[in-house]
Amino acid sequence: MKRNLNKTIKYIALVLLTLIVVNVISSKVYERFDLTKDKRYTLSEATKNIVDEADSPLQIDIFLKGDDFPAEFRRLQSETKQILEEFHSENNNIIFNFIDPLQDEANQDQVIQQLTQRGLTPMQLSVQENGKSSKAIIFPWALASYNDQTVAISLIKNKIGASQQDLVTNSIQHLEYAFTDGFKKLTQPKSKKIAILKGNGQLADKYIADFVKKIGSYYFIAPFTLDSVGSNPQKTLKELEQYDLIINAKPLEPFTDSEKYVLDQYTMNGGKSMWLIDKVAMEKDSLYNSRGMNYAVGRELNLTDFFFKYGVRINPNLVSTLYSAPITLAIGQGSDSQFQNLRWPYSPLAGTENHHPIVNNINLVRFDFANQIDTLKNDVKKTILLESAPLSKLEGTPSEISLNIVTQEQDLKLFNHGNITLAVLLEGEFHSVFENRLKPFKINDFKTISEPTKMVVISDGDLIKNDVIKNQPQELGFDRWTGQLYGNKEFLLNAVNYLLDDTGLINIRSKQISVAFLDQQKIASQKTLWQLLNIALPLVLLALFGFVFNYLRKKKYGA
């Protein structure tokens, strides 16, 4: 008896000792395991590097909280919490808190107004649950604060034509990028510089203000003119080389050979560039001011040989497609007129099947009077970033453009060109445009082959142009008549990030996540069936088991 007691005591002591050792080890060693197939909770190295730079508290307030959330957005809420827990696990200076901004019903209107003034626009949702339809307002935003700086982070990634489930799937896939992008703005100081070219009729500041403001949160921005090329080209080139990237937004006046030479040698020395070029002179505003008709003619910018040498050609034609953004026109006479959104084939909506980080998971991009881009054979790598829909055609110039086309039935047989290239990424070692040619002026270190560099060529200058209402720039890509937000700004920002080698951040966008949702309509229609299966069926089976058990027991042991 005593021996058994001693064995029991030893066994209990061993168990207690084991538990103590396990607890000590677990307190020292902590590890999280991501068992999901798509590794959605595994942070990328680029994210970890940015998160680790927060050496003081980084507070995040998330407004995804409320009682009226539809099921899909409760999923977004839980996924947001999960990714933030991963951030906190990586760096405990990341602190987050979920807030219901509409909790106080008495002050809801005031709160909505205050948040909207801060740029946190609300979102109205249709809620379909239990066979009933209702409306709900949510604020899919977060505010991140660090060292007296605050940035707003949008938690929604919209796409034209997306259902609420698609919207949430896109948003969940976008979460890591959205937060990491916000953290980067707070923790990393600006270093790279961008020059906005001026002097050749480029878009005025107010028409590129929204995009310049956007990239200004990442990089230093400054205007740069080539006016001094004529008097001191060497100095102009040297000053231009101080910039990491140049943006040439819709020039209207031809470039001289001296200006081209400076731009060419800037590229040869490894400079990055983005070109938004209109090879056809045609403006939508000119149709409104000339009785609905005008002529589209070719525009000579003296850049044909420039791009040809690098491997692309922008043709002086117009892309017309059946998959396009509408135009808003007043239909009717006098007080009876009404604004209507009508099909407008000269505003292609462009996308691509390409999963390049610049265009992966972005909304459709709106063009206006775009031109065709041809890619030419040389050693430079070319990636098609954007192209029109398959039902497209090309119209030569000069040609008459009339608003009357919105009332005419289009012949589908004519739209047989297939996808037309509208934006191209060039990467590699470029050959100089002035190789084996007479130079406009002499420079000491002329280069015929560039250092490895990158360039984006876009066949529409208006892609970067924001609307201006009462002298106030509007959001780039937003159509105030239809309420659609196109992907222009996101595409251009991604292109700038990529050109400036912010590939660590932009590659987070390539992460693919699969999110499964329950079918709410099926749940509503089969609600009674599943309630019976989950509640009544177990009781029936239990009663049947009891009856059979008692029957067999009586049969075996009964008298």
N, C-alpha and C positions, 0 to 999 in steps of 0.2 A: 504493500500500500504506500509506504513511504517512498519507495523507489519510483513508483508511478507519479507521485506528487512532485518529486524532484525533476523528473523528465518534463512534466507539464510546465513547471516554473522555468526550466531552461528553454523550452519551446517558446513560451510567451516572451521571455527576455530577448531571444533571438529575433522574434518578429518585431518587437519594439525597437531593437537596435537597427534592424534593416530599414524600418520606417524612418528612423532618425537620419540614417545615412542618405537615404533617397531624398528626403526633404532638404538636407544640407546641399547635396549635389544640385538638386533642381533650383535652389535659390541662387546658386552660383552660375549655373548653365541654363540659358533660356533659348529656345529655338522654336520657330514657327514653321509649319509645313504646309505648302500649298498643294493640295491633292486634286485641284480642278484640272480637267483635261487641257483647257486653254491657258492655264497659268495666269488667270486674270488678277490674282492677288500677289503676284511676284513682281516687285518693282524693278524697272530697268536700271542699269548702271548709271545712265544719264540722270535719272530721277534721284537716285541715292546720292550722287555727287552734289546735286543742287540742294537736296533736303539737308545734307550734312553740314552745309554752310550756315545754317541758322544756329548761331551761338548764343542767342537770347530768345525769350518766349516769342513764338509766332502764333498769334491767336486767330482762329478761324471761326466765324459765326455763320452757320448754315441755316437758311430760312426754309428748308424742306421739312416742315413739321405742321401737322394739322389733322383735324378729325375727318375732313371730307375728301381726303386723297383717294383717287381711284387706285385700283389694285396695281396697275402698271407703275404708277409713281411712288407707291409704297415700296416697290421693288427698287426704284432709283434711290429712294431714301436709304434703304438697307445697304445697297451697294456703295453709296457714298460714305456711309458710316464705316463700312468694312475697309475701304481704301484709305480713309483717314486713320483708322487704327493701324494700318500698315505703315503710314507715315510716322505715327507716334512711336511705333515699335522701332523704327529706324533712328529716330531722333526724338527724345522725350521733350524737347523744346516745342514740338508741334502740339498745340492744345486746341481742341475743337469743342464746339457747343452748338446744339440744334435749338433753333428758336422758332416759335410759332408767331409770326408777325401779326396775324389776324385774331389772336386769342381774345383780345378785348373788343367785343362786338360794338361797344358804344363809340369807339374811336377808329373803326376800321377805315372809313373814308379818309381820315386825316393821315393814318399810317400809310395807306396806299399812295396818297399824294406825296408824302415825304420820301418814301422809297423810290418812287418814280422820278422825282427831282434829282435823286442821286444816281440815276441811270439804271436802277433796278426795276425794269419794266415787268409788270405782272403778266401772267398767262392764264387765259380762261380755258377750261377743259370741259369736255362732255364726259359725264360719268355714267357708265352703263353697268349697273350691278343689280342682281336679283330681279332682272327683267324690267327695271325702272331706269328712266333717263333723268339726269339732273345736271346742273352746272356747278363748277367749282373754280375758285381763283387761287392760284398758287404763285409763289415767288421762287423760281428755280435759280437762286443766286446764293453766292457766299461772299463774305467780306473777309479778306485776310489782312491782318495788321502786324507790322514788324518795325520796330524802331521809329515810331511816329509816322510811318507811311502806311497807306491802306490802298489795296487794289480790289476791284470787283471781279469776281470769277463767275462766269455763266456756266451753269450745270446742264444746259440744254444744247443739244446739237441737232439743229433742225435740217430737214431736207424737203424739197418741194414734193408734194404728193404723198408724204409718209404718213402712215397711220400712227395712232398713239403708241402702239406697241413698237413699231419701227423707230419712232421718235425716241422712246426710252432705250431701246437697244443701241442706237447710235450714241445716245448720251452716256450710257454706261461705258461704252467703248472709248469715249472721249474723256472720261473722268481723270485718268492719270495725267494726260496731257494738259487738261485745263488747270489742275492744281499746280502741276510742276511749272507750267508757264507763268502762273501767278507768283509762285515762290521765287522764280528766277528774277522777275522784275523787282522783287523786294530785297533779295540777298546779293545779287551780282551787279556791280556798277557797270555803266556803259563803257565801251572801249572802242568799238568800230565806228567808222564815219561813212556817211552816205552823201553823195553830191547829187543835187537835183539840177540837171542841166537847164540853162536858160539862154536866151539870145537868138533862138531860131524859131520863134513863134510857138514855143511850147505852151501847154495849158497854164493859165494864170493860177496863182496860189490858191485862190478861193475854190477852184475846181478840183484841187488835189488835197485840200485841207484835211479831210477826214482820214485819208490814208497816211498822210505825213504825220498827223497826230498819233495814229496807231503805231507806226514804226518808230516814232520819236520816244516811245516808252522803252525801246530796246537799244536804239543807236543814236549817235549824234547826227543831226541833219543840217545841211547848209546848201544854199543856192550856189551855182557855179556857172559862169558865162565863159564862152570861148572868144569874147571880143578882143582880148589882148593878143590873140594868135598873130595878127598882122604885124604888130609892133615888137613883140617879144615871145616868139613861140616856145623857146627853150624854157622860159620861166613858167609859161602856161602849163606845159607838160609836167614840169617839176611840181607845180602846185596841185595839179590834178592827181598826181600819183600819191598824194597824201591821203587820198580817199580810198576806201576798200571797195566801194561800189558806186556806180553812177546809174541814175535813172533818167531816161530820155522819154518824156511823156508827151506824145503827139506833137512833134515838130511840124510846122507848116511851111517853113522857109528852107531852101536848099542849103546844104553844108558845102563850104568851100573845100578845096583839096587840102589846104593847110589845116582846117579844122578836122577833116577826116584823118589826116596824118597824125595829129595829136591823139585822137581817139584810138587809132590803130596801135600806136606805140604804147598807149596806156594798157591796151589789151595784151600786147606782147610782153609787158612787164608784170603780167599776172593780175591785172585789174579785172574785176567782175562788172558785169553790166546787164541792165534790163532795158529792152527797147520796146516801146509801144508805138507802132508805126501805122499811119493811115496812108495807103497808096492811092486812095480815091478820095477826091474832095466831094463830100456829101454830108450834110448836117440835117438832123431831124427838125431842128428849129427853122431851117430855111423852107421847109414844106409848109409850116404853119404861117409863114410870112409871105408866101408867094402863091396864094390861091391853091394850095395843095399840090403843087407840081414844081419840080426843079430837075436839073440835069446833073448826073454824076459823071465827073471827068477824072482822068488820071492826075495824080499829083507827083511832080518831080522833086525829089529830095536829094538827088545826086548820091544816093546810097546803094544803088543796085549792085555795083561792082564790090562794094564794101561787104555786103551780106553774101554775095555770090562766092567770094573768096573763102568765107568762113563756112559755107556749106548750105545756105538756104537762099530762097528767092521768094520775095513777096510780090505777088502778081497784081496788076491794076484792074481787078475785077471785083464783083460783089457776090457774096455768098447769100443765097436765098434758100430758106428751108421751111418745111411745114411744121417743124417742132421749134417754136420760137416764143419769145415773150410778146405779150399783146401790146398794142398801142391804144391809148385812151383818147377818144375823140368825142366832141359834142355833136350829137345827132339830132336833127330837128331845127326848127326855126324859132328865133326869139325866145320867149319865156317857156315855150314848149320843148326846148332842146334839153337833152339829157346826156350825161357822160356815159359812154359805153366802152368796154374793153373788147377790142377787135383784133383778129388775127393779123399779125404784121411779120411777113417772112424775112425782113431785113434785120431782125434782132434775134439771131440764133442763140439758143440755149445750148451751151457746150459742156461736154463731159468727156469721159474716157473710160475704157475698161482697164487702163493701166493702173497698177497699184503703187506707182512711184509715191514717195512720201509727200511730194508737193501737192498731189491731187487726190491722195487716198482719203476716202470718206468725207469729201467736201460737197457742198451743195452745187447745183448747176450754176454755171457762170454765164452772165448775159453779155452779149456783144451787140454793137450797133454798126451796121454797114461794114462788116468785117471783110477781109480779103483772104484769098487762098495763099497758103504757104507751101512751096515745094522744097523737099529736102534733096540735096545734091551729094554725089559720092565724093568723099574725101576721108581723111583719117580722123576727123572729129566725130565723136560719138553723139548721136542725135536721139532724143527721146521725145515722142509726141505727147504733149501734156493735155491739150484740149483739142477736140474736133467736133464738127457739127454732127447732127443726127444723120442716119443713112438717107432719109428722104430729103436730099439737098440738090441744088443745081447752081451753076455759075452764070453770072450775067456780065457780059463785057462792057467796056466803057469806050466812048461816052454813051450814056443811055438815059432815058427819061424815067424818073421816079415820081409816082403819083400816089396820093392818098386814096385814090379811087380803087386801088387794088384790094382794099379791105372789103369791098362789096362784090368783088368778082370771084367766081368759082375757079379754083386752081386746077390745072390739068396734072393729075398725079403722075402721068407718064413722063412728064418733063423733069420731075425730081428724081433722077436716076443716077446721079453722080456718085452716090455713096458718101461715106464720111469724108469731110474736107478738113484738112489740118489748119488750126487757127493759132496754136501756140506750141513752141518747140524749145526744148532745153538742149544747149550745145555744151559739150564737155571735152576737154583734152588739150592738145597742143595745136594752136592755130598758126597758119602761115600768114605773114603780113600781106595786106592788100597792096603794099608798095614794093613788094619783092620784085626785082628785075624791072622796076619802073623809075622814071624820073621823079626825084623827091622835090616837094614844094620848098623845102628849106633843109639846111644841114643840121643834123644833131650828132653828138659825139658817139653815142652808144646805140646806133640803130640796130634793131633786132629783126631777123627774118622769121624766126620761129619763137612762139611765145613760151613762157613758163606754163605749166598745167593751170588752166583757168576754166571759168564757166560763164555762160551767157544765156539769157532767156529772151526769145524774140516772139512778140505778140502782134498779130495783124489787126489791131484796133486800138487807137489811142484813147477812145472813150471808155475802155475797160476800167481805167483808173479814175474816171471823172465822176464826181458826186454832184447831185443837184444842188442848186442854190436858190433858196426861197427868202425873199426880203433881205437879201445880202447875207444870209446865214447858211453856211454849208450844212448839207444834210448827210445822213449816214450813207456811205458808199454801198451800192448794191440794193438799197431799199427803194421799192416802188410804192410811192404813197397812194397811187390809185388802186392798186390791187392788194396792197399789204404784204406782198411777197418780199422776202429778203434773199437775194441771190448771193452766190458764193464769191463775188468779185474780190472783196477785201480779204477773205480768208486765203484765196488762191494767191493773191499778190504777196501777202505776208509770208506764206509758206515758201514762195519763190525767193523772197529776200532772205529769209532764214537759211534756206538751202544754199544760196549763192555765197552767203557769208560763213558757210561751214558750221552753222549751228545744227549739225546733223544729229547730234545726240538727242536734242529736244525734239526735232521734227520726226525722228525715227520712231518715237513713242506713238505717233499717229498710225503707224502700220500695224499696231497690235490688233489682232482679230479676236473678238469675244462672241460666243454664242449664248444667247439668253433665251430660255424657254418660258413661255407664258401659258397660263390656263385660258381656255376658250370660255369667255364670259357668257356668250350666248348659249353654249352647250350647258354650262353650269345652270343657267336660269331655266332652260327647257327640261333638263333632267334632274332638277333639284329633288323632287319627290322620290324618284327612283333611287337615287343614291342615299337619301335619308332612310328609306326602307331597308336598303342593303346594309347600311352601317349600323342601324339601330334595331330594326325588327328582325332581320335575318339571324343575328347572333342569339337573340332570345328564343327564336323558333328552334334553332339547332340545340340550344341548351335544354329546352323542354323536351325535344325529341330524344336527346341523350338520356335525360332523367327517366323518361318513360321506358326506353329500351333497357336501361340499367335495372330498374325496379322489376321489369317483366322477367329478365333473365335471372335476377336474384331470387324472385319468388319461385321460379320454375326449378331452380337448383336446390334451394333450401326449404321450399314450402312443403307442408305436410301432404 
